[in-house]
Amino acid sequence: MKFVKMHGAGNDYVYVNGFEEQVADPASLARQISDRHFGVGSDGLILILPSQAADIRMRMFNADGSEAEMCGNGIRCVAKFAYGVLPLQLFANSAGKVERVRVNMGRPRLTRGEIPMTGATDEQVIKQPLKVLDRTFTITCVSMGNPHCVIFVENVADFAVEKYGPAIENHPLFPNRTNVEFVEIVSPTEVRQRTWERGAGETLACGTGASAVTVAGVLGGRTERRLTNHLTGGNLEMEWVEDGSVFMTGPAVQVFEGEYRPQ
């Protein structure tokens, strides 16, 4: 099975061209191929497949085999193959090679029922308390096609992401689990983010998470609508425009190609 490994701001996935390759059990393949010791090593698997609505569609599987609804860094890399359902703008270098992609991530969904979360389905969760282990956090929750819980902290570099991330991911408040963003505000137009990604653990970047952070910052009166997000793997330029859509611009880098034989 031929594959390509690509990353967006360090959020790396193995990509398989479903027009040419057949994957009978993508969940099992995701677990095998994502293993950083016995597989290729990645945050997950993305299949590029035929679509009845556009030229292509993608399916994204986390490293634990669970299927996710959306992947912002992944869709930028998929754009190297073709334009999909989401409006994309490609930025190439002088040699014509795509280096950065601007993508419309769509409009955020803000009610408990849309995220989803337990409780009153039409209620928004903005700057609400959540007790986890030995701490009470102030959370804002957003769906960008997948659930996110955004928490602003004083010093994100020293924050115990590995301790609190899985506890929040699996909190009963989130019936489908959740991604968790821990964010430090540098200024109203600049933040630093670490992400505990549902089904993958801490990752170097998360595009839908950066989108959720942009929305949460505005809703909480912490940041402006345009900001630079410094993630562990690189920077993303974010904008929540007045019509409600969130735009993200960032790198899409091919690492290598290969051939994999599933166990």
N, C-alpha and C positions, 0 to 999 in steps of 0.2 A: 504494500500500500504506500503510494507516494504521499508526501506531506510537505508543507512549508511551515517553518516556525517564524512568527513575527511578534513584535511587541509594540505597544503604544505607551510611552512613558514608563517602560519597565513592566507593564502588565502583559505578560507573555502567554500566548496560546499557540497550540498546534492546529493548523488549518488543513482540512482535507477537501479536495475538490470532488463534491458529490456528483458532478456530471460525468466523472470518469471512474471514481472509486465507489465500491459498495460497502457500507458499514452496517452489518446486521444488528449489532448490539452497541450503540454509541456510548451508553452509560458505562459498560464494562471497559470499552476501549479508552474512555476518558480517564478512568482510574489507573489503567496500566500505563498509558502513554504520558500521563502527567507526572508520574513518579520521578523524582529528581535523582534517584539512585539507580533504579532498574528500568526506567523508561527514557523518553526524550527529555522530560522535565519541563513543566509548564504550570500555569494557573488553571488550565482546562483545555478543552477541545472545542473547536468551532467547525461545523460542517457547512460548506457552501453548496446550496441545493437549488434545483429548479423551483420556480414559483409561478403561480397562476395570476399573480397581481403585478409582478415586475420581472426584470431580467433574472434576478436571483433572490433567494432568501437564505437566512442563516439560522442554524440551531446551535446553541451554546450550552456546553456541559461543564460544570465545575469539576475540580480535581477529585471530588468525592463521588462523582457520577451523577449528581443531581442536575436537572436541567433548569437553567435560568431563563427569565423572560427577555432580558436585554443585556447588552454589554457595549458600553460607549467606546471603550478603547478597541474592542473587537470590530465594531462596525467601521471604524476608520481604516483598519487594516483590510477588511473585506472590500472597501472601496478601491483598493489597488487592483482587484479583479474586475469589478464592474460597479455601476451605480445601482443601488437598491431602492427600496421603498422610501427611505429617509432621504431628504434633499441633502446632497453632499457637494462640497466645493474642494477641488484638489489643487494643491500648490506644489509645483514641480521646480527642480533646480535647472540650471542652464543646460544640463544634459538630457532634460526631459524626464528625469526620475522623480516620482512622487515622494515627497518628504513629509509634508504636513497636510492635514485634512480638516476642513470645517464641516461640522455636521449639525443639523437641526435635531436636537434630542426630543423635541416635542414639548407638550405642555405638562407641567407637574400635576399630579393628583394628590389632593390634600386631605381628604376625609378618611376617617377610620375604615369605612367600608371599601374605599378604593385602594388602600395601601397594601394589604388589609391589616387591621388591628381589631382586637376585641373592644367592646363598648359600643356606644351610640354611633351608628354607621355614618351619620351626617356631621359628626363633630370633627373639627380640626385639632391637631395636637401641636401646639406652638408654645415653646418654653414651659413645658409641664414637668413636674417632678417624677422621677422613676428611681425607686430604691433597688439597687443591685448589689448583692454581697454586703460589703461594709460601707457603701457610699450611696448617697442620693444625688443623681444627676438631673440636670435640666435638659430635656430632650425636645427636639422638633422633628417630626416625622413626615416623610415625603415619599411618594412613589414616582419613579421615572420609568414606569413599565416594570420595575421591580422595587421591593421595599427598602427604605433607608431610614436609619435612626441617626440623627446628627447631634453631636455633643460638642460644645465649645469648652476648651480647657486652657489653662494658663500656659503650660509648657508641653507641647505635644511630643517633643523629642524624648523626654524623660517619662512620658506617660506609660502606664502598665497596660498596653493594648492587649497583650497575650492573656492577661488576667480577666479583664472586664469584657473584652470583645466576645468571646464565646458565651459568656453568661448572658449578655444582652441579645446576641444572635438567637439563642434558644429560650428566651424569656416567654412565658405563657401569653404575654401581651401580643405576640406576633405568631399567629397560627401557621404561617408559611415560613417562619424564621425571618431574619432580617439581616441586611448589611449594616455595618456600623461605621460611621465616620467620626473620628476624633480630630478636632480642628482648633488651631491657634490663630487668632487674629493678629496680623502684623499691622494692618491699617485698614481703613474702610474699602480699599481696593486691592488688598493683598492678604492671602491666608496660607497657612501650612496645614496639610492634611495627611493623616495616616488612616488606613482603611483596614477594618476586619471584614473580609468578604465572606458572605454566606457560602459554605461548602468548600472554601479554599484556605481560610485562615488569613493572616496578614499578607496583603499583596502590595506591590510597589506603586500601583496606581489603580484608580477605578473611575471610569468616565461618567457613569450614571451617578456615582457617589459625588463626584465633583459638581455635577449638575444639581444634585440635591442640596449640597452645601451652599451653592449660589442662591438657591431659593430660600433655604432656611435662614441665611444671613440677612436677606432682605426682609423676610417676614418678621424676624426678631429685631429689626432695626440696628443690626450690627455692621452690615456691609452695604456697599452700593451694588447696582445692577451689573456693572462690569468689574471684573476682578481677575487677577492672576493667582492661580492656585499652584503652590509649590508642593508637589507630591514627592514621595521618596524616590520615584523613578524619573522624575522630570516635571516640567511645567505644562499647565494647560491654561489657555486663555478662555474665560467664560463670560457669557453675557445672557441675562434674562431680559428679553426685549419686551416692549410695551404690549404687544399682541398676545403675550403669554408664553411664547416659545423660549426654550433655553438653547443657546448655541455654544458649541465647544470646538476649539481649534487646538490641535496637537499633533505630535509626530505619529507616523505609521512606518515602522522600520522592519524590513525583512532581515532575519538573522541567518537562516540557512535553509536549504532544501535537503530532503533525505527520503529514504525508503524504510518503512517499519513493518516488521512481521509480528502481528499480535500473537500473544502466548496462548 
